[in-house]
Amino acid sequence: MKRWLTWVKKSDLSPMRNVGRHLDNILTFCRHRITNGVVEGLNSKIMAIKRRACGYRNRELFKTAIYFFCGGLDLYPKQV
């Protein structure tokens, strides 16, 4: 593995250098099969809430809005 990385660093092939730079992340994905896509999606939703409101007066209101829109709560009770 070290010889391969040494060769990649000296290589003139930029795609191979990119692979060499991100090799740890690539191997982690191959081992665990998880990504940070869910977290990125949640962060995107939070940023949309922030933009829509044009800022909040305090952190508590902002946290409440995040819980409201991202909490997955059912606002209407189930009828029995």
Biopython code that builds the backbone (N, CA, C, O; Angstrom):
import numpy as np
from Bio.PDB.StructureBuilder import StructureBuilder

atoms = [
    (1, "MET", "N", (0.829, -1.195, 0.000)),
    (1, "MET", "CA", (0.000, 0.000, 0.000)),
    (1, "MET", "C", (0.872, 1.258, 0.000)),
    (1, "MET", "O", (0.581, 2.215, -0.717)),
    (2, "LYS", "N", (1.942, 1.257, 0.802)),
    (2, "LYS", "CA", (2.796, 2.441, 0.865)),
    (2, "LYS", "C", (3.506, 2.693, -0.459)),
    (2, "LYS", "O", (3.679, 3.839, -0.874)),
    (3, "ARG", "N", (3.916, 1.612, -1.118)),
    (3, "ARG", "CA", (4.576, 1.786, -2.410)),
    (3, "ARG", "C", (3.615, 2.375, -3.431)),
    (3, "ARG", "O", (3.996, 3.222, -4.238)),
    (4, "TRP", "N", (2.374, 1.925, -3.391)),
    (4, "TRP", "CA", (1.375, 2.445, -4.318)),
    (4, "TRP", "C", (1.141, 3.927, -4.073)),
    (4, "TRP", "O", (1.081, 4.715, -5.018)),
    (5, "LEU", "N", (1.007, 4.312, -2.798)),
    (5, "LEU", "CA", (0.792, 5.725, -2.475)),
    (5, "LEU", "C", (1.982, 6.579, -2.881)),
    (5, "LEU", "O", (1.810, 7.704, -3.351)),
    (6, "THR", "N", (3.177, 6.057, -2.706)),
    (6, "THR", "CA", (4.377, 6.794, -3.126)),
    (6, "THR", "C", (4.364, 7.010, -4.631)),
    (6, "THR", "O", (4.670, 8.100, -5.114)),
    (7, "TRP", "N", (4.004, 5.955, -5.375)),
    (7, "TRP", "CA", (3.922, 6.076, -6.831)),
    (7, "TRP", "C", (2.860, 7.089, -7.230)),
    (7, "TRP", "O", (3.076, 7.885, -8.145)),
    (8, "VAL", "N", (1.716, 7.069, -6.556)),
    (8, "VAL", "CA", (0.620, 7.978, -6.895)),
    (8, "VAL", "C", (1.029, 9.423, -6.645)),
    (8, "VAL", "O", (0.719, 10.302, -7.449)),
    (9, "LYS", "N", (1.719, 9.676, -5.545)),
    (9, "LYS", "CA", (2.136, 11.054, -5.228)),
    (9, "LYS", "C", (3.110, 11.603, -6.260)),
    (9, "LYS", "O", (3.107, 12.801, -6.541)),
    (10, "LYS", "N", (3.945, 10.732, -6.825)),
    (10, "LYS", "CA", (4.916, 11.174, -7.832)),
    (10, "LYS", "C", (4.322, 11.203, -9.238)),
    (10, "LYS", "O", (4.932, 11.739, -10.163)),
    (11, "SER", "N", (3.158, 10.640, -9.393)),
    (11, "SER", "CA", (2.530, 10.511, -10.700)),
    (11, "SER", "C", (2.085, 11.872, -11.242)),
    (11, "SER", "O", (1.799, 12.799, -10.483)),
    (12, "ASP", "N", (2.035, 11.966, -12.573)),
    (12, "ASP", "CA", (1.526, 13.172, -13.222)),
    (12, "ASP", "C", (0.028, 13.077, -13.487)),
    (12, "ASP", "O", (-0.560, 13.987, -14.070)),
    (13, "LEU", "N", (-0.581, 11.993, -13.065)),
    (13, "LEU", "CA", (-2.007, 11.783, -13.306)),
    (13, "LEU", "C", (-2.804, 12.385, -12.154)),
    (13, "LEU", "O", (-2.827, 11.837, -11.052)),
    (14, "SER", "N", (-3.452, 13.510, -12.413)),
    (14, "SER", "CA", (-4.183, 14.190, -11.334)),
    (14, "SER", "C", (-5.330, 13.355, -10.768)),
    (14, "SER", "O", (-5.550, 13.420, -9.559)),
    (15, "PRO", "N", (-6.088, 12.563, -11.568)),
    (15, "PRO", "CA", (-7.126, 11.733, -10.954)),
    (15, "PRO", "C", (-6.556, 10.734, -9.950)),
    (15, "PRO", "O", (-7.174, 10.469, -8.919)),
    (16, "MET", "N", (-5.389, 10.183, -10.244)),
    (16, "MET", "CA", (-4.770, 9.234, -9.309)),
    (16, "MET", "C", (-4.317, 9.941, -8.038)),
    (16, "MET", "O", (-4.415, 9.380, -6.947)),
    (17, "ARG", "N", (-3.823, 11.163, -8.171)),
    (17, "ARG", "CA", (-3.431, 11.918, -6.965)),
    (17, "ARG", "C", (-4.648, 12.195, -6.108)),
    (17, "ARG", "O", (-4.554, 12.151, -4.881)),
    (18, "ASN", "N", (-5.804, 12.483, -6.726)),
    (18, "ASN", "CA", (-7.032, 12.699, -5.962)),
    (18, "ASN", "C", (-7.436, 11.444, -5.208)),
    (18, "ASN", "O", (-7.849, 11.517, -4.051)),
    (19, "VAL", "N", (-7.317, 10.300, -5.857)),
    (19, "VAL", "CA", (-7.623, 9.037, -5.186)),
    (19, "VAL", "C", (-6.675, 8.845, -4.009)),
    (19, "VAL", "O", (-7.094, 8.439, -2.926)),
    (20, "GLY", "N", (-5.412, 9.135, -4.224)),
    (20, "GLY", "CA", (-4.422, 8.999, -3.147)),
    (20, "GLY", "C", (-4.737, 9.893, -1.969)),
    (20, "GLY", "O", (-4.565, 9.488, -0.820)),
    (21, "ARG", "N", (-5.198, 11.107, -2.238)),
    (21, "ARG", "CA", (-5.545, 12.036, -1.155)),
    (21, "ARG", "C", (-6.756, 11.575, -0.365)),
    (21, "ARG", "O", (-6.837, 11.801, 0.843)),
    (22, "HIS", "N", (-7.697, 10.928, -1.042)),
    (22, "HIS", "CA", (-8.953, 10.538, -0.398)),
    (22, "HIS", "C", (-9.023, 9.044, -0.096)),
    (22, "HIS", "O", (-10.100, 8.511, 0.171)),
    (23, "LEU", "N", (-7.889, 8.378, -0.139)),
    (23, "LEU", "CA", (-7.882, 6.929, 0.015)),
    (23, "LEU", "C", (-8.445, 6.489, 1.361)),
    (23, "LEU", "O", (-9.186, 5.508, 1.417)),
    (24, "ASP", "N", (-8.119, 7.180, 2.438)),
    (24, "ASP", "CA", (-8.649, 6.807, 3.761)),
    (24, "ASP", "C", (-10.175, 6.844, 3.765)),
    (24, "ASP", "O", (-10.818, 5.933, 4.286)),
    (25, "ASN", "N", (-10.749, 7.890, 3.188)),
    (25, "ASN", "CA", (-12.211, 7.994, 3.140)),
    (25, "ASN", "C", (-12.828, 6.907, 2.261)),
    (25, "ASN", "O", (-13.883, 6.362, 2.587)),
    (26, "ILE", "N", (-12.178, 6.601, 1.164)),
    (26, "ILE", "CA", (-12.681, 5.559, 0.262)),
    (26, "ILE", "C", (-12.674, 4.210, 0.968)),
    (26, "ILE", "O", (-13.645, 3.458, 0.882)),
    (27, "LEU", "N", (-11.586, 3.899, 1.664)),
    (27, "LEU", "CA", (-11.490, 2.626, 2.373)),
    (27, "LEU", "C", (-12.497, 2.548, 3.516)),
    (27, "LEU", "O", (-13.061, 1.485, 3.774)),
    (28, "THR", "N", (-12.723, 3.663, 4.199)),
    (28, "THR", "CA", (-13.722, 3.683, 5.268)),
    (28, "THR", "C", (-15.101, 3.382, 4.712)),
    (28, "THR", "O", (-15.855, 2.617, 5.314)),
    (29, "PHE", "N", (-15.444, 3.967, 3.579)),
    (29, "PHE", "CA", (-16.742, 3.683, 2.965)),
    (29, "PHE", "C", (-16.846, 2.207, 2.581)),
    (29, "PHE", "O", (-17.887, 1.585, 2.793)),
    (30, "CYS", "N", (-15.785, 1.646, 2.022)),
    (30, "CYS", "CA", (-15.821, 0.234, 1.617)),
    (30, "CYS", "C", (-15.994, -0.691, 2.826)),
    (30, "CYS", "O", (-16.638, -1.734, 2.722)),
    (31, "ARG", "N", (-15.430, -0.315, 3.949)),
    (31, "ARG", "CA", (-15.565, -1.150, 5.146)),
    (31, "ARG", "C", (-16.939, -1.029, 5.780)),
    (31, "ARG", "O", (-17.529, -2.041, 6.159)),
    (32, "HIS", "N", (-17.464, 0.183, 5.905)),
    (32, "HIS", "CA", (-18.668, 0.417, 6.697)),
    (32, "HIS", "C", (-19.933, 0.669, 5.878)),
    (32, "HIS", "O", (-21.038, 0.521, 6.401)),
    (33, "ARG", "N", (-19.796, 1.042, 4.614)),
    (33, "ARG", "CA", (-20.927, 1.326, 3.729)),
    (33, "ARG", "C", (-21.860, 2.413, 4.261)),
    (33, "ARG", "O", (-23.078, 2.330, 4.101)),
    (34, "ILE", "N", (-21.289, 3.413, 4.882)),
    (34, "ILE", "CA", (-22.087, 4.551, 5.329)),
    (34, "ILE", "C", (-21.455, 5.831, 4.810)),
    (34, "ILE", "O", (-20.246, 5.896, 4.589)),
    (35, "THR", "N", (-22.278, 6.836, 4.620)),
    (35, "THR", "CA", (-21.792, 8.143, 4.185)),
    (35, "THR", "C", (-22.382, 9.201, 5.105)),
    (35, "THR", "O", (-23.169, 8.895, 6.001)),
    (36, "ASN", "N", (-22.000, 10.423, 4.878)),
    (36, "ASN", "CA", (-22.553, 11.521, 5.666)),
    (36, "ASN", "C", (-23.690, 12.216, 4.915)),
    (36, "ASN", "O", (-24.013, 13.366, 5.211)),
    (37, "GLY", "N", (-24.294, 11.534, 3.954)),
    (37, "GLY", "CA", (-25.366, 12.104, 3.144)),
    (37, "GLY", "C", (-26.575, 12.536, 3.963)),
    (37, "GLY", "O", (-27.180, 13.569, 3.679)),
    (38, "VAL", "N", (-26.931, 11.751, 4.981)),
    (38, "VAL", "CA", (-28.081, 12.095, 5.824)),
    (38, "VAL", "C", (-27.809, 13.390, 6.578)),
    (38, "VAL", "O", (-28.678, 14.256, 6.680)),
    (39, "VAL", "N", (-26.608, 13.511, 7.098)),
    (39, "VAL", "CA", (-26.243, 14.721, 7.847)),
    (39, "VAL", "C", (-26.225, 15.932, 6.922)),
    (39, "VAL", "O", (-26.687, 17.010, 7.297)),
    (40, "GLU", "N", (-25.695, 15.756, 5.718)),
    (40, "GLU", "CA", (-25.669, 16.860, 4.753)),
    (40, "GLU", "C", (-27.086, 17.284, 4.369)),
    (40, "GLU", "O", (-27.357, 18.476, 4.219)),
    (41, "GLY", "N", (-27.984, 16.321, 4.211)),
    (41, "GLY", "CA", (-29.370, 16.647, 3.890)),
    (41, "GLY", "C", (-30.051, 17.410, 5.015)),
    (41, "GLY", "O", (-30.785, 18.366, 4.766)),
    (42, "LEU", "N", (-29.809, 16.989, 6.256)),
    (42, "LEU", "CA", (-30.372, 17.681, 7.408)),
    (42, "LEU", "C", (-29.812, 19.095, 7.515)),
    (42, "LEU", "O", (-30.550, 20.038, 7.802)),
    (43, "ASN", "N", (-28.513, 19.243, 7.285)),
    (43, "ASN", "CA", (-27.906, 20.571, 7.327)),
    (43, "ASN", "C", (-28.499, 21.469, 6.244)),
    (43, "ASN", "O", (-28.724, 22.655, 6.484)),
    (44, "SER", "N", (-28.752, 20.925, 5.071)),
    (44, "SER", "CA", (-29.364, 21.690, 3.996)),
    (44, "SER", "C", (-30.762, 22.170, 4.392)),
    (44, "SER", "O", (-31.144, 23.305, 4.108)),
    (45, "LYS", "N", (-31.512, 21.291, 5.048)),
    (45, "LYS", "CA", (-32.854, 21.664, 5.491)),
    (45, "LYS", "C", (-32.797, 22.774, 6.544)),
    (45, "LYS", "O", (-33.613, 23.695, 6.519)),
    (46, "ILE", "N", (-31.840, 22.688, 7.462)),
    (46, "ILE", "CA", (-31.678, 23.716, 8.501)),
    (46, "ILE", "C", (-31.300, 25.051, 7.872)),
    (46, "ILE", "O", (-31.811, 26.094, 8.278)),
    (47, "MET", "N", (-30.412, 25.027, 6.886)),
    (47, "MET", "CA", (-30.017, 26.273, 6.221)),
    (47, "MET", "C", (-31.200, 26.881, 5.464)),
    (47, "MET", "O", (-31.318, 28.104, 5.390)),
    (48, "ALA", "N", (-32.074, 26.047, 4.903)),
    (48, "ALA", "CA", (-33.268, 26.559, 4.220)),
    (48, "ALA", "C", (-34.205, 27.225, 5.222)),
    (48, "ALA", "O", (-34.801, 28.259, 4.918)),
    (49, "ILE", "N", (-34.341, 26.642, 6.415)),
    (49, "ILE", "CA", (-35.161, 27.248, 7.471)),
    (49, "ILE", "C", (-34.594, 28.607, 7.847)),
    (49, "ILE", "O", (-35.339, 29.571, 8.024)),
    (50, "LYS", "N", (-33.289, 28.680, 7.967)),
    (50, "LYS", "CA", (-32.618, 29.931, 8.336)),
    (50, "LYS", "C", (-32.824, 31.002, 7.260)),
    (50, "LYS", "O", (-33.097, 32.159, 7.581)),
    (51, "ARG", "N", (-32.693, 30.621, 5.989)),
    (51, "ARG", "CA", (-32.890, 31.584, 4.894)),
    (51, "ARG", "C", (-34.337, 32.051, 4.813)),
    (51, "ARG", "O", (-34.603, 33.232, 4.587)),
    (52, "ARG", "N", (-35.262, 31.129, 4.997)),
    (52, "ARG", "CA", (-36.677, 31.468, 4.895)),
    (52, "ARG", "C", (-37.077, 32.489, 5.957)),
    (52, "ARG", "O", (-37.914, 33.355, 5.703)),
    (53, "ALA", "N", (-36.485, 32.392, 7.138)),
    (53, "ALA", "CA", (-36.865, 33.276, 8.231)),
    (53, "ALA", "C", (-36.104, 34.593, 8.215)),
    (53, "ALA", "O", (-36.454, 35.518, 8.948)),
    (54, "CYS", "N", (-35.060, 34.690, 7.382)),
    (54, "CYS", "CA", (-34.207, 35.890, 7.347)),
    (54, "CYS", "C", (-33.630, 36.188, 8.728)),
    (54, "CYS", "O", (-33.522, 37.350, 9.121)),
    (55, "GLY", "N", (-33.268, 35.162, 9.449)),
    (55, "GLY", "CA", (-32.657, 35.326, 10.770)),
    (55, "GLY", "C", (-33.675, 35.183, 11.882)),
    (55, "GLY", "O", (-34.870, 35.406, 11.683)),
    (56, "TYR", "N", (-33.199, 34.815, 13.037)),
    (56, "TYR", "CA", (-34.051, 34.674, 14.220)),
    (56, "TYR", "C", (-33.556, 35.612, 15.302)),
    (56, "TYR", "O", (-32.375, 35.957, 15.346)),
    (57, "ARG", "N", (-34.462, 36.022, 16.172)),
    (57, "ARG", "CA", (-34.087, 36.962, 17.224)),
    (57, "ARG", "C", (-33.246, 36.313, 18.312)),
    (57, "ARG", "O", (-32.373, 36.953, 18.898)),
    (58, "ASN", "N", (-33.512, 35.048, 18.577)),
    (58, "ASN", "CA", (-32.680, 34.357, 19.547)),
    (58, "ASN", "C", (-32.551, 32.886, 19.172)),
    (58, "ASN", "O", (-33.270, 32.383, 18.309)),
    (59, "ARG", "N", (-31.629, 32.215, 19.831)),
    (59, "ARG", "CA", (-31.344, 30.824, 19.496)),
    (59, "ARG", "C", (-32.503, 29.889, 19.815)),
    (59, "ARG", "O", (-32.701, 28.894, 19.118)),
    (60, "GLU", "N", (-33.256, 30.187, 20.839)),
    (60, "GLU", "CA", (-34.365, 29.312, 21.222)),
    (60, "GLU", "C", (-35.432, 29.250, 20.127)),
    (60, "GLU", "O", (-35.971, 28.180, 19.845)),
    (61, "LEU", "N", (-35.733, 30.384, 19.516)),
    (61, "LEU", "CA", (-36.700, 30.387, 18.414)),
    (61, "LEU", "C", (-36.173, 29.599, 17.219)),
    (61, "LEU", "O", (-36.925, 28.883, 16.557)),
    (62, "PHE", "N", (-34.890, 29.735, 16.952)),
    (62, "PHE", "CA", (-34.274, 28.996, 15.858)),
    (62, "PHE", "C", (-34.310, 27.492, 16.130)),
    (62, "PHE", "O", (-34.643, 26.708, 15.241)),
    (63, "LYS", "N", (-33.969, 27.089, 17.359)),
    (63, "LYS", "CA", (-34.026, 25.675, 17.732)),
    (63, "LYS", "C", (-35.444, 25.131, 17.625)),
    (63, "LYS", "O", (-35.647, 24.005, 17.170)),
    (64, "THR", "N", (-36.419, 25.922, 18.042)),
    (64, "THR", "CA", (-37.812, 25.493, 17.955)),
    (64, "THR", "C", (-38.223, 25.273, 16.504)),
    (64, "THR", "O", (-38.909, 24.301, 16.188)),
    (65, "ALA", "N", (-37.804, 26.174, 15.630)),
    (65, "ALA", "CA", (-38.127, 26.028, 14.205)),
    (65, "ALA", "C", (-37.479, 24.762, 13.631)),
    (65, "ALA", "O", (-38.098, 24.059, 12.831)),
    (66, "ILE", "N", (-36.255, 24.475, 14.029)),
    (66, "ILE", "CA", (-35.570, 23.271, 13.553)),
    (66, "ILE", "C", (-36.311, 22.024, 14.023)),
    (66, "ILE", "O", (-36.564, 21.112, 13.236)),
    (67, "TYR", "N", (-36.656, 21.989, 15.302)),
    (67, "TYR", "CA", (-37.406, 20.837, 15.819)),
    (67, "TYR", "C", (-38.756, 20.697, 15.111)),
    (67, "TYR", "O", (-39.198, 19.586, 14.820)),
    (68, "PHE", "N", (-39.393, 21.812, 14.841)),
    (68, "PHE", "CA", (-40.711, 21.786, 14.204)),
    (68, "PHE", "C", (-40.631, 21.217, 12.786)),
    (68, "PHE", "O", (-41.419, 20.347, 12.415)),
    (69, "PHE", "N", (-39.672, 21.716, 11.993)),
    (69, "PHE", "CA", (-39.597, 21.311, 10.590)),
    (69, "PHE", "C", (-38.825, 20.012, 10.365)),
    (69, "PHE", "O", (-39.090, 19.305, 9.393)),
    (70, "CYS", "N", (-37.884, 19.688, 11.238)),
    (70, "CYS", "CA", (-37.044, 18.507, 11.027)),
    (70, "CYS", "C", (-37.369, 17.360, 11.974)),
    (70, "CYS", "O", (-36.793, 16.278, 11.855)),
    (71, "GLY", "N", (-38.275, 17.579, 12.902)),
    (71, "GLY", "CA", (-38.547, 16.567, 13.911)),
    (71, "GLY", "C", (-39.398, 15.416, 13.438)),
    (71, "GLY", "O", (-39.431, 14.373, 14.092)),
    (72, "GLY", "N", (-40.085, 15.565, 12.331)),
    (72, "GLY", "CA", (-40.923, 14.494, 11.818)),
    (72, "GLY", "C", (-42.152, 14.241, 12.674)),
    (72, "GLY", "O", (-42.658, 13.120, 12.723)),
    (73, "LEU", "N", (-42.628, 15.267, 13.343)),
    (73, "LEU", "CA", (-43.796, 15.106, 14.201)),
    (73, "LEU", "C", (-45.069, 15.132, 13.382)),
    (73, "LEU", "O", (-45.147, 15.809, 12.357)),
    (74, "ASP", "N", (-46.043, 14.409, 13.830)),
    (74, "ASP", "CA", (-47.353, 14.426, 13.201)),
    (74, "ASP", "C", (-48.195, 15.438, 13.968)),
    (74, "ASP", "O", (-48.480, 15.238, 15.148)),
    (75, "LEU", "N", (-48.588, 16.508, 13.318)),
    (75, "LEU", "CA", (-49.287, 17.586, 14.006)),
    (75, "LEU", "C", (-50.759, 17.255, 14.291)),
    (75, "LEU", "O", (-51.382, 17.855, 15.167)),
    (76, "TYR", "N", (-51.285, 16.317, 13.557)),
    (76, "TYR", "CA", (-52.695, 15.959, 13.749)),
    (76, "TYR", "C", (-52.762, 14.618, 14.482)),
    (76, "TYR", "O", (-52.201, 13.627, 14.014)),
    (77, "PRO", "N", (-53.439, 14.587, 15.617)),
    (77, "PRO", "CA", (-53.524, 13.331, 16.357)),
    (77, "PRO", "C", (-54.318, 12.291, 15.580)),
    (77, "PRO", "O", (-55.233, 12.617, 14.824)),
    (78, "LYS", "N", (-53.948, 11.044, 15.782)),
    (78, "LYS", "CA", (-54.656, 9.953, 15.103)),
    (78, "LYS", "C", (-56.020, 9.765, 15.762)),
    (78, "LYS", "O", (-56.146, 9.760, 16.986)),
    (79, "GLN", "N", (-57.013, 9.613, 14.933)),
    (79, "GLN", "CA", (-58.348, 9.381, 15.459)),
    (79, "GLN", "C", (-58.571, 7.899, 15.644)),
    (79, "GLN", "O", (-58.268, 7.094, 14.764)),
    (80, "VAL", "N", (-59.096, 7.556, 16.778)),
    (80, "VAL", "CA", (-59.302, 6.150, 17.111)),
    (80, "VAL", "C", (-60.668, 5.692, 16.703)),
    (80, "VAL", "O", (-61.016, 4.529, 16.907)),
]
sb = StructureBuilder()
sb.init_structure("model")
sb.init_model(0)
sb.init_chain("A")
sb.init_seg("    ")
for serial, (resi, resn, name, xyz) in enumerate(atoms, 1):
    if name == "N":
        sb.init_residue(resn, " ", resi, " ")
    sb.init_atom(name, np.array(xyz, "f"), 0.0, 1.0, " ", f" {name:<3s}", serial, name[0])
structure = sb.get_structure()
